[in-house]
């Protein structure tokens, strides 16, 4: 089992690296297209073209995956992402970005369900599952760092007009990952007789499960406020150039990667619930520090540039830790359907967050950005406590 898991670990990590790069290039696209005089309102809704297809396709993706198998479904998604990455540099129209993100979102829905299914079918223990999920999800944060650093360098160079050709490197990664998966034998979940979708979903209609999905929604809601909009906040409010704005966000991703990697290595020593609550408490402490600096020093203080990335260290473990707690309790036969619910609420959290952020930026209310994030984290903290109480988990 361990040997087999080590063999599938690399392609799973590469899969999340690829999807992280194509999903989190949104911050770069917003930054570049805003300079082309496209309004923040339009750019805010661009996020919805990525997230809403993820939500709508997820339930249908479960049937597709069950028929084709996780391996074939995952390879199909990677093939489409590779083709899309090859096409993007050659199209200039704004409408194509909408179509492009819609396709990427659909592929991500399929890919994430497959990855979670593969992990769950190989690991049953809650803490071991948390270790593996943090390890794989850490690669997602590495993707944010790579895409911001790589594109940041390209945008700031004399070849800045060719920034979209950076997507060709993602197509190459897709080809490598597809090759690795083609050489693997992956265990599939046993096929069962499926009832109606409504009856299967009703089995999850429990207070603890509903509270869990609310937690997932608000975690991604908070994450989205950082990942896609922090570069624009740095540039428009703290008056730094495009390259530094992207690099500062890269450091957020680097701290996030460190947070998930450290968590993967130490999580088995701690109570998952207590570790989760500690992380949220530290996020709130850093945000209060930022608000204090804005109030007592300056709203444009350069210290804020370096404090925001630190939040990633404590924010990044939340998603894999809370998911591993819940997924470990789900039957293997139902994991694909349950993962689709996680994907749906994650995408809704991302979409709603981006629309609200576009309003904040459009109304020039950037002074309230840290306060807005703190309020969202406070709601997340409250909902999380409700979930732990309903799930009967002692802190």
DASULBEL-V498695 format. One record per pair of residues at least 6 apart in sequence whose C-alpha atoms are under 8 Angstrom apart, sorted by the first residue. I is the first residue (numbers start at 0). J is the second residue. Records with the same first field share a line. If there is no record, write none. Layout:
BEGIN
I = J ; J
END
This chain:
BEGIN
0 = 121
4 = 121
6 = 183
7 = 183
8 = 135
10 = 176 ; 179 ; 180
11 = 114 ; 135
12 = 135 ; 136 ; 138 ; 139
13 = 138 ; 172 ; 176
14 = 77 ; 110 ; 173 ; 176
15 = 135 ; 136 ; 138 ; 139 ; 142
16 = 138 ; 139 ; 140 ; 141 ; 142
17 = 142 ; 169 ; 172 ; 173
18 = 107 ; 139 ; 142
19 = 139 ; 140 ; 142 ; 143
20 = 142 ; 143 ; 145 ; 146 ; 169
21 = 103 ; 169
22 = 49 ; 100 ; 103 ; 104
23 = 143 ; 146 ; 226 ; 227
24 = 143 ; 146 ; 147 ; 227
25 = 46 ; 227
26 = 226 ; 227 ; 228 ; 229 ; 230 ; 231
27 = 147 ; 150 ; 227 ; 230 ; 245
29 = 39 ; 42 ; 227 ; 231
30 = 230 ; 231 ; 241
33 = 39 ; 42
38 = 361
39 = 357 ; 358 ; 360 ; 361
40 = 354 ; 357 ; 358 ; 361
42 = 357
43 = 353 ; 354 ; 356 ; 357
44 = 350 ; 353 ; 354
45 = 96 ; 97 ; 100
46 = 100 ; 349 ; 350 ; 353 ; 354
47 = 350 ; 353 ; 354
48 = 97 ; 98 ; 100 ; 101 ; 104
49 = 97 ; 100 ; 101 ; 102 ; 103 ; 104 ; 105
50 = 101 ; 104 ; 346 ; 347 ; 349 ; 350
51 = 101 ; 104 ; 346 ; 347 ; 350
52 = 101 ; 102 ; 104 ; 105
53 = 101 ; 104 ; 105 ; 107 ; 108 ; 342 ; 343 ; 346
54 = 108 ; 342 ; 343 ; 344 ; 346 ; 347
55 = 343
56 = 105 ; 108
57 = 105 ; 108 ; 109 ; 339 ; 340 ; 342 ; 343
58 = 336 ; 339 ; 340
60 = 108 ; 109 ; 339
61 = 109 ; 112 ; 335 ; 336 ; 339
63 = 72
64 = 72 ; 109 ; 113
65 = 190
68 = 187
69 = 113 ; 116 ; 117 ; 187
70 = 113 ; 180 ; 185
72 = 109 ; 110 ; 113
73 = 109 ; 110 ; 113
74 = 177 ; 180
76 = 106 ; 107 ; 109 ; 110
77 = 106 ; 110 ; 173 ; 177
78 = 173 ; 174 ; 177
79 = 106
80 = 102 ; 103 ; 106 ; 170 ; 173
81 = 169 ; 170 ; 171 ; 173 ; 174
82 = 170
83 = 99 ; 103
84 = 166 ; 167 ; 169 ; 170
85 = 166 ; 167 ; 170
87 = 99 ; 163 ; 164 ; 166
88 = 161 ; 163 ; 164 ; 166
108 = 339 ; 342
111 = 338 ; 342
112 = 335 ; 338 ; 339 ; 342
113 = 335
115 = 334 ; 335 ; 338
116 = 331 ; 334 ; 335 ; 338
117 = 185 ; 186 ; 187
118 = 128 ; 131 ; 132
119 = 128 ; 326 ; 327 ; 331 ; 334
120 = 186 ; 187 ; 188 ; 331
121 = 186
122 = 128
123 = 327
124 = 327
125 = 323 ; 324 ; 327
126 = 266 ; 267 ; 271 ; 323
127 = 267
128 = 323 ; 327
129 = 263 ; 266 ; 319 ; 320 ; 322 ; 323 ; 324
130 = 262 ; 263 ; 264 ; 266 ; 267
131 = 263
132 = 263 ; 319 ; 320 ; 323
133 = 259 ; 260 ; 262 ; 263 ; 316 ; 319 ; 320
134 = 259 ; 260 ; 263
136 = 259 ; 319
137 = 255 ; 256 ; 257 ; 258 ; 259 ; 260
138 = 256
139 = 256
140 = 252 ; 253 ; 255 ; 256
141 = 252 ; 253 ; 256
143 = 249 ; 252
144 = 248 ; 249 ; 250 ; 251 ; 252 ; 253
145 = 249
147 = 245 ; 246 ; 248 ; 249
148 = 245 ; 246 ; 249
149 = 165
150 = 162 ; 165
151 = 241 ; 242 ; 243 ; 245 ; 246
152 = 242
153 = 159 ; 161 ; 162 ; 165
154 = 160 ; 162 ; 241 ; 242
155 = 241 ; 242
188 = 331 ; 332
189 = 332
190 = 332
191 = 332
203 = 209
206 = 389
207 = 386 ; 389 ; 390
210 = 382 ; 383 ; 385 ; 386 ; 389
211 = 325 ; 383 ; 386
212 = 340 ; 341 ; 344
213 = 344 ; 382
214 = 379 ; 382 ; 383 ; 386
215 = 318 ; 321 ; 341 ; 344 ; 345 ; 348
216 = 344 ; 345 ; 346 ; 347 ; 348 ; 349
217 = 348 ; 375 ; 376 ; 378 ; 379
218 = 317 ; 318 ; 348 ; 379
219 = 318 ; 345 ; 346 ; 348 ; 349
220 = 345 ; 348 ; 349 ; 350 ; 351 ; 352 ; 375
221 = 352 ; 372 ; 375 ; 376
222 = 314 ; 349
223 = 349 ; 352 ; 353
224 = 352 ; 353 ; 356 ; 372
226 = 248
227 = 353
228 = 353 ; 356
229 = 244 ; 248
230 = 241 ; 244 ; 245 ; 247 ; 248
231 = 244
232 = 365
233 = 239 ; 244 ; 304
234 = 240 ; 241 ; 244
236 = 299 ; 365 ; 366
237 = 299 ; 300 ; 301 ; 304
247 = 304 ; 305 ; 308
248 = 308
250 = 308
251 = 307 ; 308 ; 309 ; 310 ; 311 ; 312
252 = 308 ; 311
253 = 311
254 = 308 ; 309 ; 310 ; 311 ; 312
255 = 310 ; 311 ; 312 ; 313 ; 314 ; 315 ; 316
256 = 312 ; 315
257 = 312
258 = 311 ; 312 ; 313 ; 314 ; 315 ; 316
259 = 312 ; 315 ; 316
262 = 316
270 = 394
271 = 320 ; 324
272 = 387 ; 392 ; 393 ; 394
273 = 394
275 = 316 ; 317 ; 320 ; 321
276 = 380
278 = 313 ; 314 ; 316 ; 317
279 = 313 ; 314 ; 317 ; 376 ; 380
281 = 313
282 = 310 ; 313 ; 314 ; 376
283 = 373 ; 376 ; 377
285 = 306 ; 309 ; 310
286 = 369 ; 370 ; 372 ; 373
287 = 373
289 = 303 ; 306 ; 369
290 = 369 ; 370
292 = 298 ; 300 ; 303
293 = 299 ; 300
298 = 366
326 = 334
329 = 337
359 = 365 ; 368
387 = 393 ; 394
END
